[in-house]
Amino acid sequence: MVPTFLLTAATIWAVAAITPGPNFFFIVRCALTCSRATALSAVAGIVTGTLCWGLAGWLGVSALFKAAPLAYAGLKIIGSMYLTWLGVRLLWNLRRPRHEDETPPCASSPFAAWRLGLMTNLANPKTAVFVASLFSATLPAQGSWSYGPVIIALMVAISAAWYGAVASALGRAWMVRRYDRARRWIDAVAGMVFVGFGLRLALSER
């Protein structure tokens, strides 16, 4: 029987993962504009970021942020600038004629897609605080040290399954054709979403 704390942690993280955010919109963009291999590389980048945040939350990085608020503020500013840059780049590209659209952020190579996926995930330091809260809320007080890695493994598996499914579903030929017909509208929405996330992160108190 699966321990209750693992079910609770898995449920909390699954809800967080499927809630649309920068990671989701980045994978959608890659799936619709890049090859499947490149889109899955972007998924791998997102999952790598999840692993990093899981380790950070387990090791108590949120305590470091409280002790050194300037470090948190610096990471938040860098993250907000990165997300805003992604959005502005998409919006700026709308000015070009359709046949001159520049290559989307993830299309240059699988490695570039992995790197951008990782950067998109790591752009929000608030994730570390959320993950630390997840651990504090679900780990048994007298639990084994191995429970932490098990929860991290669950987080990674859930993220890989969700974003992999999104990339695979949206990478189908008929979906790409539909996207191509509505590309400018979708890119406009995606650009505004990224800018919105960036500004919200910059203006948030915590």
Summary of the structure (lengths in Angstrom):
residues: 206
radius of gyration: 17.9
end to end distance: 37.5
largest distance: 61.9
contacts: 664
relative contact order: 0.22
helix: 81%
strand: 0%
